[in-house]
Amino acid sequence: WTEVAAPVEVPPAPPPEPNLASVRHSMDAGHWGEAREVCQSLLAAHRLDPVLHFHMALVEEQLGHEAAAERFLRQALYLDRTYVLAHYHLGLLLRRRHDAAGARRCFQNALRLLAETASDRVLAEGLTAEAVRDLATMHLELL
């Protein structure tokens, strides 16, 4: 007579650690609350990461929290004055808030930084320095 071994229970795999890719995945899926939670947990561990502050600003903006978005963009720029996309997005936000002088300053800062950047350099997924340069120039002309 042979004894049958009891099945061994395999514990479920732990959930993956939150990271910037998980924030972007939530943002791309339109899960803004989830993106906010993940971003907040990442910021708690990495307070000096300007990229996290930038992404948190984008999330807050989508949630309709413009004042919070502005604070996060300004924090990203405090941590990295050369963060072109933070200058550009702050310009967009200030333009929507009818702060033409502030928006102009942000777009000019972005263009100044982009003058030293190769046109084909990718600044974000599918977004080159040349594209941001063209957009900032267009927004300046519209002010």
C-alpha positions in Angstrom: 0.0 0.0 0.0 1.4 3.4 -0.9 0.8 6.5 0.9 -0.3 9.6 -1.1 1.5 12.8 -0.1 -0.7 15.8 0.8 -0.6 18.5 -1.8 1.9 21.3 -1.0 0.5 24.8 -0.9 2.6 27.3 -2.8 2.2 30.7 -1.4 1.3 33.4 -3.9 4.1 35.5 -5.3 4.4 38.8 -3.5 3.1 41.8 -5.5 5.8 43.6 -7.5 7.4 46.5 -5.7 5.9 49.8 -6.9 8.1 51.7 -9.3 7.9 54.5 -11.9 6.8 52.0 -14.6 3.8 51.0 -12.4 2.9 54.7 -12.0 3.1 55.2 -15.8 1.1 52.0 -16.4 -1.7 53.3 -14.2 -1.5 56.7 -15.8 -1.7 55.2 -19.3 -4.7 53.2 -18.2 -6.4 56.3 -16.8 -6.3 54.9 -13.3 -5.4 58.3 -11.7 -6.2 57.4 -8.1 -4.1 54.3 -8.3 -1.3 56.2 -10.0 -1.5 58.8 -7.2 -1.3 56.1 -4.4 1.8 54.5 -6.0 3.4 57.8 -6.6 2.8 58.8 -3.0 4.4 55.6 -1.7 7.4 56.1 -4.0 7.8 59.7 -2.9 7.7 58.7 0.8 10.8 56.6 0.1 12.5 58.9 -2.5 11.7 62.5 -1.5 14.5 63.9 -3.6 13.6 62.3 -7.0 12.5 65.1 -9.3 11.0 62.6 -11.8 8.6 61.3 -9.1 7.6 64.9 -8.3 7.0 65.5 -12.0 4.8 62.5 -12.4 2.9 63.3 -9.2 2.2 66.8 -10.7 0.8 65.2 -13.9 -1.4 62.9 -11.8 -2.6 65.8 -9.6 -3.4 67.9 -12.7 -5.5 65.1 -14.1 -7.4 64.8 -10.8 -8.2 68.5 -11.1 -5.8 69.6 -8.3 -4.0 72.4 -10.1 -2.4 74.0 -7.0 -1.0 70.7 -5.9 0.3 70.1 -9.5 2.0 73.4 -9.5 3.7 72.6 -6.1 5.0 69.3 -7.4 6.3 70.9 -10.6 8.1 73.6 -8.6 9.5 70.9 -6.3 10.8 69.0 -9.3 12.5 72.1 -10.6 13.9 72.9 -7.2 15.5 69.4 -7.2 16.6 69.7 -10.9 16.7 73.1 -12.5 17.5 71.5 -15.9 14.3 69.4 -16.0 13.0 70.6 -19.4 9.6 68.8 -19.2 8.9 70.3 -15.8 9.6 73.8 -17.1 7.4 73.1 -20.1 4.5 71.6 -18.1 4.6 74.4 -15.5 4.3 76.8 -18.5 1.2 75.0 -19.7 -0.3 75.1 -16.2 0.4 78.8 -15.7 -0.9 79.6 -19.2 -4.2 77.9 -18.3 -4.3 79.9 -15.1 -3.8 83.1 -17.2 -0.4 83.9 -15.8 1.2 84.9 -19.1 4.4 86.3 -17.6 5.0 83.1 -15.6 4.2 80.9 -18.6 6.5 82.9 -20.8 9.3 82.5 -18.3 8.8 78.7 -18.2 8.7 78.3 -21.9 11.8 80.5 -22.3 13.6 78.4 -19.7 12.7 75.2 -21.5 14.0 76.7 -24.8 17.2 77.8 -23.2 17.9 74.3 -21.9 16.8 72.7 -25.2 19.3 74.9 -27.1 22.0 72.7 -25.7 20.2 69.4 -26.4 20.5 67.3 -29.5 17.2 67.5 -31.5 16.8 63.7 -31.6 17.3 63.2 -27.9 14.3 61.5 -26.4 13.0 63.4 -23.3 10.1 61.1 -22.6 8.4 58.2 -24.3 8.1 59.2 -28.0 8.9 62.9 -27.2 12.1 64.4 -28.7 13.8 67.6 -27.8 12.9 68.9 -31.2 9.2 68.3 -30.5 9.3 70.0 -27.1 11.2 72.9 -28.7 8.5 73.3 -31.4 5.7 73.1 -28.8 7.4 75.6 -26.4 8.0 78.0 -29.3 4.4 77.7 -30.4 3.1 78.4 -26.9 5.4 81.5 -26.7 4.0 82.8 -29.9 0.5 82.4 -28.7 1.1 84.4 -25.5 
